[in-house]
Amino acid sequence: MTAVLQVLGLHKSYGARQAVRDVSFEVYPGELLGLLGPNGAGKSTTIGMMAGLCGPDAGSVQIGGVSLAVDEATYKRRIGLVPQDIALFDELPALANIELFGALYGMPKALLQARAREVLAQVGLSERAKDKPASFSGGMKRRLNIACALVHDPDVLLLDEPTAGVDPQSRNAIFDQLEALKRAGKALVYTTHYMEEVERLADRVLIMDHGQMLASGTLPELYRRLPAAQTLLLELEAPVTPTQLTGLRALPALKQVEQRGGQLRLGLDDLGQGTRDLMQWLVEAGMPVRHLNSGRANLEDVFLMLTGRQLRD
């Protein structure tokens, strides 16, 4: 299958600060790429360059072989953007908002009117066609923004934190819509801070920080970067001493030992054998367990391993 979106060697600087450095990836029809990174990682700048909102210092972006730098008008007709900040005209009815965005792409009037009602139905807002977004909830505004980005039937949809500040019902409605778009063959690039969204939606994930790509691949490929595939969360009756922590880290069955507040997070490859050896050691060390919970490594584990735990502002 041929990639519909091709991003090659993007660079962008603001003065001495390099916001994006040599970012390259492809997205295929029917695929959602999750773009992850801490605050200031360069995600929104990358989205902005793909959308044509800011020009790269170096590199190129193409959709179906059409280059943004060579044929901007044709390129932009094939891309839809759902921005991080809601972009609607609050005093225009919902349907008029969609028609306005479609008119910017030069859509014929009859086609635009039919298409506007179609995408309004897709996001579940047909009954609110004549109502103004000023009266809408945050989730409804987000869904209307998606409809505005879809009215011209783009091949690629860029979504920059589209579920920020919405209720669970609206989030699930948005997820259902994105999954329907994937089935229809659209290519999607999706940024978010919610790891569970990417685990549910993404076919591949790209993690970046400080403007650079740190890792990309499917979820199983990213999980293999972790030192252990299984996890145990332990809550002990008494605080762990430095000596006990050193003893735990020396256990062959444990690949990872982290202390998080009053809990221990342990990484293992073999949950059955490792748990047995661990519990025997805890008994012998006089460390009674209050609570134990097992699980699998997840995308947040990969993310924190690659980007660190330092707070970002």
C-alpha positions in Angstrom: 0.0 0.0 0.0 1.2 3.5 -0.9 1.5 6.1 1.9 -1.0 9.0 1.5 0.9 11.3 3.8 4.7 11.6 3.6 6.7 13.8 6.0 10.4 14.0 5.3 13.1 15.7 7.3 11.0 18.5 8.9 13.0 21.2 10.7 11.7 24.3 12.4 13.4 26.8 14.6 12.3 29.9 16.5 15.4 32.0 17.0 17.9 29.8 18.8 15.3 27.2 19.8 14.9 24.2 17.6 11.2 23.3 17.9 11.4 20.4 15.4 14.5 18.5 14.2 14.5 16.0 11.4 11.0 14.5 11.8 10.0 12.0 9.2 7.1 9.5 8.9 4.4 8.2 6.6 0.7 7.5 7.2 -1.3 5.1 5.1 -5.0 5.0 4.1 -7.2 3.6 6.9 -4.4 4.2 9.5 -4.3 6.4 12.6 -0.8 7.5 13.7 -0.7 8.6 17.4 1.7 11.5 17.9 2.9 11.7 21.5 5.2 13.9 23.5 5.4 16.0 26.6 4.5 19.7 26.6 6.9 21.5 24.3 8.0 18.4 22.4 7.1 19.9 19.0 3.9 18.0 18.3 1.7 21.1 17.5 4.5 22.7 15.5 4.7 19.5 13.4 1.0 19.5 13.0 1.1 23.2 12.0 3.7 22.5 9.3 1.6 19.6 7.9 -1.4 21.8 7.8 0.4 24.6 6.1 0.0 27.1 9.0 3.7 27.6 9.2 6.5 26.8 6.8 9.4 24.4 7.6 12.9 25.6 7.6 13.8 22.4 5.8 12.0 19.2 4.8 8.9 18.5 2.9 5.3 17.3 3.2 3.3 15.5 0.5 -0.2 14.1 0.3 -0.7 11.6 -2.5 2.5 12.9 -4.2 1.2 16.6 -4.1 3.8 18.7 -2.3 2.7 21.6 0.0 5.6 23.7 -1.2 4.8 23.1 -4.9 1.0 23.2 -5.1 -0.4 24.6 -1.9 -4.0 24.9 -3.0 -4.3 21.3 -4.2 -2.5 20.1 -1.1 -4.8 21.9 1.3 -7.9 20.6 -0.4 -6.8 17.1 0.6 -6.2 17.9 4.2 -8.5 18.6 7.2 -7.4 20.2 10.5 -9.0 19.9 13.9 -7.0 22.4 15.9 -6.2 22.3 19.6 -8.2 25.4 20.3 -11.8 25.3 19.1 -12.2 27.3 15.9 -15.8 28.2 15.4 -18.0 31.3 14.9 -20.1 31.2 18.0 -22.9 33.4 16.6 -23.4 31.5 13.4 -25.6 28.4 13.4 -23.9 25.0 13.4 -24.8 24.3 9.8 -23.7 27.8 8.7 -20.3 27.2 10.4 -19.8 24.1 8.3 -20.9 25.7 5.1 -18.5 28.6 5.7 -15.5 26.3 6.1 -16.6 24.4 3.0 -16.9 27.6 1.0 -13.2 28.4 1.8 -12.4 25.3 -0.3 -14.4 26.5 -3.3 -17.0 23.8 -3.0 -20.1 24.2 -5.4 -23.1 25.4 -3.5 -25.4 22.4 -4.0 -22.6 19.9 -3.1 -21.6 22.0 -0.1 -25.2 22.1 1.3 -25.6 18.4 0.9 -22.2 17.6 2.3 -22.6 20.0 5.3 -25.8 18.1 6.4 -24.0 14.8 5.9 -21.1 15.6 8.2 -23.4 17.2 10.7 -25.2 13.9 10.9 -21.9 12.0 11.2 -21.0 13.8 14.4 -24.5 13.5 15.8 -25.6 17.1 15.7 -28.3 17.1 13.0 -31.0 18.2 15.5 -28.8 21.2 16.4 -28.2 22.5 12.9 -29.9 25.9 13.5 -28.4 26.4 17.0 -25.4 28.5 17.6 -22.2 27.0 19.1 -22.4 29.6 21.8 -25.1 27.4 23.4 -23.1 24.1 22.9 -21.2 22.1 25.4 -17.5 21.6 25.0 -18.0 18.2 23.6 -20.5 19.4 21.0 -18.1 22.1 19.9 -15.4 19.6 19.5 -17.6 17.4 17.3 -18.7 20.4 15.3 -15.0 21.3 14.7 -14.5 17.8 13.3 -17.5 18.2 11.0 -16.0 21.5 9.7 -12.7 19.7 9.0 -14.5 16.9 7.1 -16.9 18.9 4.9 -14.5 19.0 1.9 -13.9 15.2 2.2 -10.1 15.3 2.8 -7.8 12.4 2.4 -5.9 13.2 5.6 -7.3 14.5 8.9 -5.0 16.1 11.5 -6.4 16.2 15.0 -4.5 18.2 17.7 -5.9 17.1 21.1 -9.5 16.8 19.9 -10.9 15.5 23.2 -9.4 18.1 25.5 -12.0 19.1 28.1 -14.9 16.9 26.9 -17.1 14.5 28.8 -16.8 10.7 28.5 -19.9 10.5 26.3 -18.5 13.0 23.8 -15.1 11.3 23.9 -16.6 8.0 22.9 -18.7 9.6 20.2 -15.5 11.1 18.8 -13.7 7.7 19.0 -16.6 6.1 17.1 -16.4 8.7 14.4 -12.6 8.3 14.0 -12.9 4.6 13.8 -15.5 5.0 11.1 -13.2 7.4 9.2 -10.4 4.8 9.4 -12.8 2.2 7.9 -13.6 4.6 5.1 -9.9 4.8 4.2 -9.0 8.1 5.7 -5.5 8.7 7.1 -5.4 10.3 10.5 -2.7 11.9 12.7 -3.8 12.3 16.3 -2.0 14.1 19.2 -3.1 13.7 22.8 -1.9 13.4 26.3 -4.2 10.5 27.1 -2.3 7.3 26.6 -5.5 5.2 26.7 -6.8 7.0 23.7 -3.8 6.1 21.6 -3.8 2.5 22.9 -7.4 2.2 21.7 -7.2 4.1 18.4 -3.7 4.1 17.0 -2.3 1.6 14.5 1.2 3.1 15.0 2.7 5.5 17.5 5.4 8.1 17.2 6.9 9.5 20.4 8.9 12.7 20.2 10.6 15.1 22.7 12.7 18.2 22.4 11.7 18.3 18.7 13.1 14.9 17.9 11.7 11.5 17.2 12.5 9.1 20.0 10.6 6.0 18.8 8.0 4.9 16.4 6.2 1.6 15.7 3.2 -0.5 16.6 2.2 -0.9 20.3 3.8 -4.4 20.5 7.0 -3.0 18.9 7.1 -0.2 21.5 6.4 -2.5 24.4 9.5 -4.6 23.5 11.6 -1.6 24.4 10.7 -2.0 28.0 13.0 -4.0 30.3 10.0 -6.2 31.4 6.6 -7.1 30.0 4.7 -7.8 33.2 4.3 -5.5 36.3 3.5 -6.0 40.0 2.2 -3.2 42.2 3.0 -3.9 45.9 1.7 -2.0 48.9 3.6 -3.1 52.0 2.7 -2.8 55.7 5.7 -0.7 56.5 7.9 1.7 54.5 10.8 0.1 52.5 14.2 0.8 53.8 17.2 1.5 51.5 18.7 -1.9 52.4 15.5 -3.7 51.5 15.3 -1.8 48.2 18.9 -2.8 47.4 18.0 -6.4 48.2 14.9 -6.3 45.9 17.0 -4.9 43.0 19.4 -7.8 43.4 16.7 -10.4 42.8 17.3 -12.1 39.4 13.5 -12.3 38.6 13.0 -8.6 38.8 14.0 -6.5 35.8 12.8 -3.2 37.2 12.2 -1.8 40.7 10.6 1.6 41.2 9.4 3.2 44.4 6.4 5.4 43.9 5.1 6.9 47.2 4.0 4.1 49.3 4.0 1.5 46.5 6.6 -0.6 44.7 6.3 -1.1 41.0 8.2 -4.2 39.9 8.9 -5.4 36.3 9.1 -9.1 35.5 9.3 -11.2 32.4 7.7 -14.3 34.0 4.9 -13.3 36.3 4.3 -16.8 37.7 7.9 -17.7 38.6 8.8 -14.2 39.5 5.9 -13.7 41.9 6.7 -16.9 43.7 10.4 -16.0 44.2 9.5 -12.4 45.2 6.9 -13.5 47.8 9.4 -16.0 49.3 12.0 -13.2 49.6 9.5 -10.8 51.2 8.6 -13.3 53.8 12.2 -14.0 54.6 13.0 -10.3 54.8 10.1 -9.6 57.2 8.2 -7.4 54.7 4.4 -8.2 54.9 2.3 -7.3 51.9 -0.9 -5.3 52.4 -2.0 -5.4 48.7 -0.7 -6.8 45.5 -1.9 -6.2 41.9 -0.6 -7.5 38.6 -0.8 -6.1 35.2 1.0 -5.6 31.8 3.3 -2.9 30.7 1.5 -0.1 28.9 2.2 2.8 26.6 2.7 5.2 29.6 5.5 3.0 30.8 7.2 3.3 27.3 6.5 7.1 27.2 8.0 7.7 30.7 11.0 5.5 29.9 11.8 7.5 26.8 10.9 11.0 28.0 11.7 10.8 31.7 9.6 11.9 34.7 10.7 15.5 34.9 7.8 18.0 35.0 7.2 20.0 31.8 5.6 23.5 31.9 
